């Protein structure tokens, strides 16, 4: 899966599952503020990642994600690390 496919899939579930207005999904946008996440939403986000991309997420991984671009990069790196392991 290439970077663009990952971005499209993430954007799709942000709009569908988290009801984020599509125009707010910009790489530099703050992840927490854009998604209006609370602690329960983080659990839903973990589930969405696991269902859409097939790898387990550690809650502490979210501490490193501040922007939507960080989120894209995290998923891309995890997929490619897992694929090459």
Phi and psi in radians as a Rosetta constraint file:
Dihedral C 1 N 2 CA 2 C 2 CIRCULARHARMONIC -1.549 0.35
Dihedral N 2 CA 2 C 2 N 3 CIRCULARHARMONIC 3.026 0.35
Dihedral C 2 N 3 CA 3 C 3 CIRCULARHARMONIC -1.010 0.35
Dihedral N 3 CA 3 C 3 N 4 CIRCULARHARMONIC -0.743 0.35
Dihedral C 3 N 4 CA 4 C 4 CIRCULARHARMONIC -1.144 0.35
Dihedral N 4 CA 4 C 4 N 5 CIRCULARHARMONIC -0.699 0.35
Dihedral C 4 N 5 CA 5 C 5 CIRCULARHARMONIC -1.120 0.35
Dihedral N 5 CA 5 C 5 N 6 CIRCULARHARMONIC -0.681 0.35
Dihedral C 5 N 6 CA 6 C 6 CIRCULARHARMONIC -1.113 0.35
Dihedral N 6 CA 6 C 6 N 7 CIRCULARHARMONIC -0.809 0.35
Dihedral C 6 N 7 CA 7 C 7 CIRCULARHARMONIC -1.042 0.35
Dihedral N 7 CA 7 C 7 N 8 CIRCULARHARMONIC -0.799 0.35
Dihedral C 7 N 8 CA 8 C 8 CIRCULARHARMONIC -1.092 0.35
Dihedral N 8 CA 8 C 8 N 9 CIRCULARHARMONIC -0.721 0.35
Dihedral C 8 N 9 CA 9 C 9 CIRCULARHARMONIC -1.184 0.35
Dihedral N 9 CA 9 C 9 N 10 CIRCULARHARMONIC -0.765 0.35
Dihedral C 9 N 10 CA 10 C 10 CIRCULARHARMONIC -1.070 0.35
Dihedral N 10 CA 10 C 10 N 11 CIRCULARHARMONIC -0.829 0.35
Dihedral C 10 N 11 CA 11 C 11 CIRCULARHARMONIC -1.041 0.35
Dihedral N 11 CA 11 C 11 N 12 CIRCULARHARMONIC -0.689 0.35
Dihedral C 11 N 12 CA 12 C 12 CIRCULARHARMONIC -1.088 0.35
Dihedral N 12 CA 12 C 12 N 13 CIRCULARHARMONIC -0.800 0.35
Dihedral C 12 N 13 CA 13 C 13 CIRCULARHARMONIC -1.353 0.35
Dihedral N 13 CA 13 C 13 N 14 CIRCULARHARMONIC -0.384 0.35
Dihedral C 13 N 14 CA 14 C 14 CIRCULARHARMONIC -1.125 0.35
Dihedral N 14 CA 14 C 14 N 15 CIRCULARHARMONIC -0.743 0.35
Dihedral C 14 N 15 CA 15 C 15 CIRCULARHARMONIC -1.233 0.35
Dihedral N 15 CA 15 C 15 N 16 CIRCULARHARMONIC -0.824 0.35
Dihedral C 15 N 16 CA 16 C 16 CIRCULARHARMONIC -1.309 0.35
Dihedral N 16 CA 16 C 16 N 17 CIRCULARHARMONIC -0.873 0.35
Dihedral C 16 N 17 CA 17 C 17 CIRCULARHARMONIC -1.483 0.35
Dihedral N 17 CA 17 C 17 N 18 CIRCULARHARMONIC -0.557 0.35
Dihedral C 17 N 18 CA 18 C 18 CIRCULARHARMONIC -1.953 0.35
Dihedral N 18 CA 18 C 18 N 19 CIRCULARHARMONIC 0.029 0.35
Dihedral C 18 N 19 CA 19 C 19 CIRCULARHARMONIC 0.947 0.35
Dihedral N 19 CA 19 C 19 N 20 CIRCULARHARMONIC 0.697 0.35
Dihedral C 19 N 20 CA 20 C 20 CIRCULARHARMONIC -1.440 0.35
Dihedral N 20 CA 20 C 20 N 21 CIRCULARHARMONIC 2.350 0.35
Dihedral C 20 N 21 CA 21 C 21 CIRCULARHARMONIC -1.133 0.35
Dihedral N 21 CA 21 C 21 N 22 CIRCULARHARMONIC 2.191 0.35
Dihedral C 21 N 22 CA 22 C 22 CIRCULARHARMONIC -0.958 0.35
Dihedral N 22 CA 22 C 22 N 23 CIRCULARHARMONIC -0.625 0.35
Dihedral C 22 N 23 CA 23 C 23 CIRCULARHARMONIC -1.227 0.35
Dihedral N 23 CA 23 C 23 N 24 CIRCULARHARMONIC -0.256 0.35
Dihedral C 23 N 24 CA 24 C 24 CIRCULARHARMONIC -1.419 0.35
Dihedral N 24 CA 24 C 24 N 25 CIRCULARHARMONIC -0.266 0.35
Dihedral C 24 N 25 CA 25 C 25 CIRCULARHARMONIC -1.453 0.35
Dihedral N 25 CA 25 C 25 N 26 CIRCULARHARMONIC 1.589 0.35
Dihedral C 25 N 26 CA 26 C 26 CIRCULARHARMONIC -2.154 0.35
Dihedral N 26 CA 26 C 26 N 27 CIRCULARHARMONIC 2.514 0.35
Dihedral C 26 N 27 CA 27 C 27 CIRCULARHARMONIC -0.914 0.35
Dihedral N 27 CA 27 C 27 N 28 CIRCULARHARMONIC -0.670 0.35
Dihedral C 27 N 28 CA 28 C 28 CIRCULARHARMONIC -1.470 0.35
Dihedral N 28 CA 28 C 28 N 29 CIRCULARHARMONIC -0.106 0.35
Dihedral C 28 N 29 CA 29 C 29 CIRCULARHARMONIC -1.183 0.35
Dihedral N 29 CA 29 C 29 N 30 CIRCULARHARMONIC 2.511 0.35
Dihedral C 29 N 30 CA 30 C 30 CIRCULARHARMONIC -1.181 0.35
Dihedral N 30 CA 30 C 30 N 31 CIRCULARHARMONIC 2.202 0.35
Dihedral C 30 N 31 CA 31 C 31 CIRCULARHARMONIC -1.067 0.35
Dihedral N 31 CA 31 C 31 N 32 CIRCULARHARMONIC -0.887 0.35
Dihedral C 31 N 32 CA 32 C 32 CIRCULARHARMONIC -1.118 0.35
Dihedral N 32 CA 32 C 32 N 33 CIRCULARHARMONIC -0.783 0.35
Dihedral C 32 N 33 CA 33 C 33 CIRCULARHARMONIC -1.223 0.35
Dihedral N 33 CA 33 C 33 N 34 CIRCULARHARMONIC -0.699 0.35
Dihedral C 33 N 34 CA 34 C 34 CIRCULARHARMONIC -1.154 0.35
Dihedral N 34 CA 34 C 34 N 35 CIRCULARHARMONIC -0.748 0.35
Dihedral C 34 N 35 CA 35 C 35 CIRCULARHARMONIC -1.482 0.35
Dihedral N 35 CA 35 C 35 N 36 CIRCULARHARMONIC -0.154 0.35
Dihedral C 35 N 36 CA 36 C 36 CIRCULARHARMONIC 0.905 0.35
Dihedral N 36 CA 36 C 36 N 37 CIRCULARHARMONIC 0.915 0.35
Dihedral C 36 N 37 CA 37 C 37 CIRCULARHARMONIC -1.442 0.35
Dihedral N 37 CA 37 C 37 N 38 CIRCULARHARMONIC 2.390 0.35
Dihedral C 37 N 38 CA 38 C 38 CIRCULARHARMONIC -2.001 0.35
Dihedral N 38 CA 38 C 38 N 39 CIRCULARHARMONIC -3.089 0.35
Dihedral C 38 N 39 CA 39 C 39 CIRCULARHARMONIC -1.085 0.35
Dihedral N 39 CA 39 C 39 N 40 CIRCULARHARMONIC -0.616 0.35
Dihedral C 39 N 40 CA 40 C 40 CIRCULARHARMONIC -1.227 0.35
Dihedral N 40 CA 40 C 40 N 41 CIRCULARHARMONIC -0.595 0.35
Dihedral C 40 N 41 CA 41 C 41 CIRCULARHARMONIC -1.142 0.35
Dihedral N 41 CA 41 C 41 N 42 CIRCULARHARMONIC -0.578 0.35
Dihedral C 41 N 42 CA 42 C 42 CIRCULARHARMONIC -1.068 0.35
Dihedral N 42 CA 42 C 42 N 43 CIRCULARHARMONIC -0.674 0.35
Dihedral C 42 N 43 CA 43 C 43 CIRCULARHARMONIC -1.101 0.35
Dihedral N 43 CA 43 C 43 N 44 CIRCULARHARMONIC -0.770 0.35
Dihedral C 43 N 44 CA 44 C 44 CIRCULARHARMONIC -1.090 0.35
Dihedral N 44 CA 44 C 44 N 45 CIRCULARHARMONIC -0.648 0.35
Dihedral C 44 N 45 CA 45 C 45 CIRCULARHARMONIC -1.163 0.35
Dihedral N 45 CA 45 C 45 N 46 CIRCULARHARMONIC -0.712 0.35
Dihedral C 45 N 46 CA 46 C 46 CIRCULARHARMONIC -1.044 0.35
Dihedral N 46 CA 46 C 46 N 47 CIRCULARHARMONIC -0.804 0.35
Dihedral C 46 N 47 CA 47 C 47 CIRCULARHARMONIC -1.074 0.35
Dihedral N 47 CA 47 C 47 N 48 CIRCULARHARMONIC -0.759 0.35
Dihedral C 47 N 48 CA 48 C 48 CIRCULARHARMONIC -1.079 0.35
Dihedral N 48 CA 48 C 48 N 49 CIRCULARHARMONIC -0.734 0.35
Dihedral C 48 N 49 CA 49 C 49 CIRCULARHARMONIC -1.103 0.35
Dihedral N 49 CA 49 C 49 N 50 CIRCULARHARMONIC -0.836 0.35
Dihedral C 49 N 50 CA 50 C 50 CIRCULARHARMONIC -1.083 0.35
Dihedral N 50 CA 50 C 50 N 51 CIRCULARHARMONIC -0.700 0.35
Dihedral C 50 N 51 CA 51 C 51 CIRCULARHARMONIC -1.245 0.35
Dihedral N 51 CA 51 C 51 N 52 CIRCULARHARMONIC -0.672 0.35
Dihedral C 51 N 52 CA 52 C 52 CIRCULARHARMONIC -1.444 0.35
Dihedral N 52 CA 52 C 52 N 53 CIRCULARHARMONIC -0.499 0.35
Dihedral C 52 N 53 CA 53 C 53 CIRCULARHARMONIC -2.150 0.35
Dihedral N 53 CA 53 C 53 N 54 CIRCULARHARMONIC -0.164 0.35
Dihedral C 53 N 54 CA 54 C 54 CIRCULARHARMONIC 1.292 0.35
Dihedral N 54 CA 54 C 54 N 55 CIRCULARHARMONIC 0.473 0.35
Dihedral C 54 N 55 CA 55 C 55 CIRCULARHARMONIC -2.348 0.35
Dihedral N 55 CA 55 C 55 N 56 CIRCULARHARMONIC 2.722 0.35
Dihedral C 55 N 56 CA 56 C 56 CIRCULARHARMONIC -1.420 0.35
Dihedral N 56 CA 56 C 56 N 57 CIRCULARHARMONIC 2.514 0.35
Dihedral C 56 N 57 CA 57 C 57 CIRCULARHARMONIC -1.994 0.35
Dihedral N 57 CA 57 C 57 N 58 CIRCULARHARMONIC 2.350 0.35
Dihedral C 57 N 58 CA 58 C 58 CIRCULARHARMONIC -1.597 0.35
Dihedral N 58 CA 58 C 58 N 59 CIRCULARHARMONIC 2.332 0.35
Dihedral C 58 N 59 CA 59 C 59 CIRCULARHARMONIC -0.952 0.35
Dihedral N 59 CA 59 C 59 N 60 CIRCULARHARMONIC -0.604 0.35
Dihedral C 59 N 60 CA 60 C 60 CIRCULARHARMONIC -1.174 0.35
Dihedral N 60 CA 60 C 60 N 61 CIRCULARHARMONIC -0.325 0.35
Dihedral C 60 N 61 CA 61 C 61 CIRCULARHARMONIC -1.068 0.35
Dihedral N 61 CA 61 C 61 N 62 CIRCULARHARMONIC -0.509 0.35
Dihedral C 61 N 62 CA 62 C 62 CIRCULARHARMONIC -1.226 0.35
Dihedral N 62 CA 62 C 62 N 63 CIRCULARHARMONIC -0.336 0.35
Dihedral C 62 N 63 CA 63 C 63 CIRCULARHARMONIC -1.136 0.35
Dihedral N 63 CA 63 C 63 N 64 CIRCULARHARMONIC -0.414 0.35
Dihedral C 63 N 64 CA 64 C 64 CIRCULARHARMONIC -1.574 0.35
Dihedral N 64 CA 64 C 64 N 65 CIRCULARHARMONIC -0.127 0.35
Dihedral C 64 N 65 CA 65 C 65 CIRCULARHARMONIC -1.778 0.35
Dihedral N 65 CA 65 C 65 N 66 CIRCULARHARMONIC 2.068 0.35
Dihedral C 65 N 66 CA 66 C 66 CIRCULARHARMONIC -2.037 0.35
Dihedral N 66 CA 66 C 66 N 67 CIRCULARHARMONIC -0.617 0.35
Dihedral C 66 N 67 CA 67 C 67 CIRCULARHARMONIC -1.986 0.35
Dihedral N 67 CA 67 C 67 N 68 CIRCULARHARMONIC 2.909 0.35
Dihedral C 67 N 68 CA 68 C 68 CIRCULARHARMONIC -1.111 0.35
Dihedral N 68 CA 68 C 68 N 69 CIRCULARHARMONIC -0.588 0.35
Dihedral C 68 N 69 CA 69 C 69 CIRCULARHARMONIC -1.101 0.35
Dihedral N 69 CA 69 C 69 N 70 CIRCULARHARMONIC -0.675 0.35
Dihedral C 69 N 70 CA 70 C 70 CIRCULARHARMONIC -1.024 0.35
Dihedral N 70 CA 70 C 70 N 71 CIRCULARHARMONIC -0.699 0.35
Dihedral C 70 N 71 CA 71 C 71 CIRCULARHARMONIC -1.146 0.35
Dihedral N 71 CA 71 C 71 N 72 CIRCULARHARMONIC -0.814 0.35
Dihedral C 71 N 72 CA 72 C 72 CIRCULARHARMONIC -1.000 0.35
Dihedral N 72 CA 72 C 72 N 73 CIRCULARHARMONIC -0.826 0.35
Dihedral C 72 N 73 CA 73 C 73 CIRCULARHARMONIC -1.100 0.35
Dihedral N 73 CA 73 C 73 N 74 CIRCULARHARMONIC -0.708 0.35
Dihedral C 73 N 74 CA 74 C 74 CIRCULARHARMONIC -1.023 0.35
Dihedral N 74 CA 74 C 74 N 75 CIRCULARHARMONIC -0.890 0.35
Dihedral C 74 N 75 CA 75 C 75 CIRCULARHARMONIC -1.104 0.35
Dihedral N 75 CA 75 C 75 N 76 CIRCULARHARMONIC -0.789 0.35
Dihedral C 75 N 76 CA 76 C 76 CIRCULARHARMONIC -1.022 0.35
Dihedral N 76 CA 76 C 76 N 77 CIRCULARHARMONIC -0.848 0.35
Dihedral C 76 N 77 CA 77 C 77 CIRCULARHARMONIC -1.119 0.35
Dihedral N 77 CA 77 C 77 N 78 CIRCULARHARMONIC -0.713 0.35
Dihedral C 77 N 78 CA 78 C 78 CIRCULARHARMONIC -1.125 0.35
Dihedral N 78 CA 78 C 78 N 79 CIRCULARHARMONIC -0.745 0.35
Dihedral C 78 N 79 CA 79 C 79 CIRCULARHARMONIC -1.111 0.35
Dihedral N 79 CA 79 C 79 N 80 CIRCULARHARMONIC -0.711 0.35
Dihedral C 79 N 80 CA 80 C 80 CIRCULARHARMONIC -1.373 0.35
Dihedral N 80 CA 80 C 80 N 81 CIRCULARHARMONIC -0.501 0.35
Dihedral C 80 N 81 CA 81 C 81 CIRCULARHARMONIC -1.213 0.35
Dihedral N 81 CA 81 C 81 N 82 CIRCULARHARMONIC -0.764 0.35
Dihedral C 81 N 82 CA 82 C 82 CIRCULARHARMONIC -1.128 0.35
Dihedral N 82 CA 82 C 82 N 83 CIRCULARHARMONIC -0.742 0.35
Dihedral C 82 N 83 CA 83 C 83 CIRCULARHARMONIC -1.162 0.35
Dihedral N 83 CA 83 C 83 N 84 CIRCULARHARMONIC -0.554 0.35
Dihedral C 83 N 84 CA 84 C 84 CIRCULARHARMONIC -1.635 0.35
Dihedral N 84 CA 84 C 84 N 85 CIRCULARHARMONIC -0.037 0.35
